[in-house]
Structures are given as C-alpha cells and as structure tokens.
Amino acid sequence: MTQSAQPDHRHYTRIQFDAQVRLSHGATHWSSTLIDISLKGALFSQPQDWPGKPGDGLLAELVLDNDVVIRMQGTVAHVEAGHIGLRCDHIDLDSIAHLKRLVELNLGDEEQLNRELSSLG
C-alpha cells in the first residue's frame, strides 16, 4: 500500500446501484439518488436544499418497483463532496429481506454474504 492510499475499514460490501430515493427528516422530504448500498448503510447524492449534518437522523426509502420498498432509518455518518453517508440504525424485516436479496444478486458470493449477515448480530 502506498502512503497516500487510505485503508478501507468497511465490513460490508457496497453494491453500486443507481436508483431514486426519498430522504425524510420529520415532515420534510428530499429527492435524491442512491449511489451505493450495503447491509449497514448507504451513500446518496446530497440534495441541493438539504440542510442536514453528520449526526442527524434520516429515513431513506428506496423504491425498487411498485411493491418493493427498502426503508432504512439511520444516522448521517458523513457529508462530503456532494454525498451523504448514512449508517443504518434500524431496518424492518421486509426491507432487510429485500436488501439481502439485492446484495445477494449483486455480490455473487454466498459465503461472503453469510459472513456479512452473521456480523450484523
């Protein structure tokens, strides 16, 4: 590793997935674009009028089709370079099932998926 390379301390594989997402904080909503998602968080483009900061609570709703929605309640981990990093604090059973399937289809490695699922606790 070169001195300028930053080590990646992530425990969960990020899946690049281009989709529209609705971000909410209380009664306020913003439209955004999903950049990538994992079993423990997501990265979104920062809406121009979003006033948030790290530590804020945020609900992300990713609509995969008419019947499939992944709802992830989390905390803003970082805001940089026009992106919002969300750490997942809560996800309902239906959403985690859909997210697991999305990761499984894109990861292609069942053993790695099982390791990541078991590390969720």
N, C-alpha and C positions, 0 to 999 in steps of 0.2 A: 504494500500500500504506500502511495506517495504521501508526503507530508500534507499536501493540500486536500487529499481525499478525506471526506467525513465518513466515519463508520456509521452503518445503518443498524440501529438498535431495535428495530421493529421486530415483533414476534409474530406478526400476522401478515400474510401475503396480501399485497394490494392488487386489486383487479381493476384495470383501466376499463371504464365503462362510461360512455358518453350518453347522458340522459338528462332530461329536465327534472328539476327537483323543486319542491316548495319548502322554503325555510320559514319557521314561525317562532316568534318570541311573544308570548301572551296573545293579544288580539292583532298583532302586526305580522304581515306576511310579505315575503320577497320571493321572486322567481330567480332561480339560479341554475347552473349546470353542474352536474356531477362530473368530477374528473377521475376519481378512483374511490374504491370502497374495499373494506376488509371486514372481518368478523368483529373488529373492535373500534371501527371508526370510518371516517370518510373525508374526502377533500373536495371542496366546492369552489367554483369561481365566486368571487366576492361581488354581490350586487352593488351597484354604484351608490345607492341610497341607504345601504346597511350601516347603522351606527354602532355596531357591536364591538366587543373587545374580548381578549382572552379572559376566560373565567365565566363568561355569560352562558346561560342556559339556552339551548336551541333545539327545536324539533325539526327534523328533516323527514320529508315524505317523498319517496321515490316511487313513481307510478311506472311499473314495468309493462302493464297492459290494463285493460278496463277492470279486471278483477284482482290484480296482484299489486299490492302496495307494500313497500317496506317502510315502516315508521321507526325512526331511531331517535331517541331522546338523549341528548348529550351535553357536553360542556365544550365550549370553544377552547381548543388547546393552543392554537396559534393563528395569527393573521399576518400574512406576508406575501408580497409580490402579487397582490390581487387574488389571493386564495384564502379560504377559511378551512382550517383543520379541525374536525370535530372528533372528540373522544366519546365513544358510546358509553352511556351510563345505564341505559335501560332500553330493551327491545322486547316486544311482545312475542309470544310463541309463534304466531303465524308469520310475523316478519322475520324471525330468525330462521324459520324453515325455508322461506323464500330466499333469504340471503345465503344460507348454507347451500342451497341448490345452485344459485348463481355462481358462488365461489367454486363449487364442485365442477360445474360445467366448464369454467374458465381455467381452473387450476390443472386439471387432468392428472392429479396425483392424489389418489385416495388416502394413502398413508400420511402424506403431509396434511391433508385436510383433517384427518382424525387427530393428529398431534395438535393442530391449532384448536380444534374443538375441545380437546381434553384440557388444554391450558386455560380455557375460559373459566374452568372451575365448575 
